[in-house]
Structure formats: C-alpha cells, structure tokens
C-alpha cells in the first residue's frame, strides 16, 4: 500500500495495486470514496479488497484528515481530481470512481465534472448536491449547514436547502418505534425544496454508470434517487451502460465489509444472512460491471 498526503500530494489516499490477476482489469483503476463518517475504513479496507480481485484502487479521504476540512462543508471536489490525475500519471488509461452514501453523491458529482473519469459506481447515493454537515463528532454534534457540501474551482456548488437544526426528537422517536436509525424523513424534507440547480448533472458522465441501493433506504431516500438518476440518464440518451440494482434484504450500507454500524438497521438484524448475501452479490456484480467497462 502506498500512502498519499495532502501536504505532499494534494490529497489524502491509499493506493492498493494487485499482486496478481491484474489481467482482468488491465489498464483500469478506481478511486474509492467512503461515506460521511470521514475515516479511513472504506478507503483503506475496500481499496485492498478491490486489489485482491485484480483491480487497482486508490482510496481517498475527502474530509476529517490532516490538511482537509474538519467539517463536511464546502469540501473541494479537486481532491478526487488530483487522485484521478495521479492514477493517469501511473499509466492507467481508464479511471473510474466508486463511492458509498455521501461518497456516492461525490462519486456521481466528480464523474460529472472531471472529464478524465470514465465510469461511476454509486452505492446508496442521492441525486442532488446536499447541504453540508456541521460537526465532526457523534450524531448529537451534527447539524445541517446552509452552505453546500462541495466546492469546485473555489466556488460552492448549488445545493438543496439546508440551514436547519437536526431534528433529534424525530430521530429518537423513530429509533424507539422502528428500532433502527431512520433519518430518511430529514432528507426527504430537504429534497422537497431542491431545484434543477442542485441536481447532479449525471448526463455529463463520460462512461457507464452503476447504481446500487436497498429497495427502501432508512438512512436517506437513495432508492428514489437511484430511480431518478436512471431516468435522467435515459432521458438524455446516455450512450453508455446504465445498471441499477435494488435489493429487498439490504440496508444503506451496501459495501462488502462487516461493521458494527450494520446493527443500526432493522433489516440487517432481522435478515443478517440475506443482507450479507446482497452485499456480496452487489460486489460481484460491480466487479463484472467494471470488467465490461
């Protein structure tokens, strides 16, 4: 594994190159983006998992690391651009992006902005640029910013309306009634006020797009968003492959990793084997999708 730092390289990342089996994905590499937790878990561990399958993967941290924003507010998309540039300089002719949750939002956004990206895989994404998330501790420290989550070329990107307090009373009521973390209603309210200005222009992505989500996402409405993304791509005559997978037994966390956070979702507790099978199936089908790319 090779580590990149903001101070030295302009981005924080972890490059995993395959020791064997690279013929399957010759000349291809992906940038891997984790969710709003902002830690190294997905960039490092899932990047290594891709490398085990023969695909070079550069896991990128985009906030909450040395040299990066301390809140998920006005985070520069250029971190992804620099990582893509590094992979291209290493001789990879095709570079894609893969992200989960907030990283899925960023993956679609980055692919729509960076011409060098030629493939996007988004797990449990939303289809609009969302307002930023204030605070960098536990849920109780979080808030919804008036400002955008992302910037591009030094300017904030238009976002859905924010600037509200996190409705903890409603979250707790649902936690007690449903026995799971359910924040879907928070994001549904924000999306009600979203306009075309904040919509991610996925039709600008210069390559195939894959979308993966549960049939009903309790964290935020990625299931509805994935359908809208697919419809938007088809309405614009997207000339590349578009694949959308929706799993009955699955949660917001669609990556093939075991984590304690899975227990936050009732579906994971009630159908653990089926949910694990869904995550594994999604990963296998993602690999097949990336092989076709």
C-alpha positions, 0 to 999 in steps of 0.5 A, a space after each residue: 500500500 502506498 500512502 498519499 498526503 495532502 501536504 505532499 500530494 494534494 490529497 489524502 489516499 491509499 493506493 492498493 495495486 494487485 499482486 496478481 490477476 491484474 489481467 482482468 482489469 488491465 489498464 483500469 483503476 478506481 478511486 474509492 470514496 467512503 461515506 460521511 463518517 470521514 475515516 479511513 475504513 472504506 478507503 483503506 479496507 475496500 481499496 485492498 479488497 478491490 486489489 485482491 480481485 485484480 483491480 487497482 484502487 486508490 482510496 481517498 479521504 475527502 474530509 476529517 484528515 490532516 490538511 482537509 476540512 474538519 467539517 463536511 462543508 464546502 469540501 473541494 471536489 479537486 481532491 478526487 481530481 488530483 487522485 484521478 490525475 495521479 492514477 493517469 500519471 501511473 499509466 492507467 488509461 481508464 479511471 473510474 470512481 466508486 463511492 458509498 452514501 455521501 461518497 456516492 453523491 461525490 462519486 456521481 458529482 466528480 464523474 460529472 465534472 472531471 472529464 478524465 473519469 470514465 465510469 461511476 459506481 454509486 452505492 446508496 447515493 442521492 441525486 442532488 448536491 446536499 447541504 453540508 454537515 456541521 460537526 465532526 463528532 457523534 450524531 448529537 454534534 451534527 447539524 445541517 449547514 446552509 452552505 453546500 457540501 462541495 466546492 469546485 474551482 473555489 466556488 460552492 456548488 448549488 445545493 438543496 436547502 439546508 440551514 436547519 437544526 437536526 431534528 433529534 426528537 424525530 430521530 429518537 422517536 423513530 429509533 424507539 418505534 422502528 428500532 433502527 436509525 431512520 433519518 430518511 424523513 430529514 432528507 426527504 424534507 430537504 429534497 422537497 425544496 431542491 431545484 434543477 440547480 442542485 441536481 447532479 448533472 449525471 448526463 455529463 458522465 463520460 462512461 457507464 454508470 452503476 447504481 446500487 441501493 436497498 429497495 427502501 433506504 432508512 438512512 436517506 431516500 437513495 432508492 428514489 434517487 437511484 430511480 431518478 438518476 436512471 431516468 435522467 440518464 435515459 432521458 438524455 440518451 446516455 450512450 453508455 451502460 446504465 445498471 441499477 440494482 435494488 435489493 429487498 434484504 439490504 440496508 444503506 450500507 451496501 459495501 462488502 465489509 462487516 461493521 458494527 454500524 450494520 446493527 443500526 438497521 432493522 433489516 440487517 438484524 432481522 435478515 443478517 444472512 440475506 443482507 450479507 448475501 446482497 452485499 456480496 452479490 452487489 460486489 460481484 456484480 460491480 466487479 463484472 460491471 467494471 470488467 465490461 467497462 
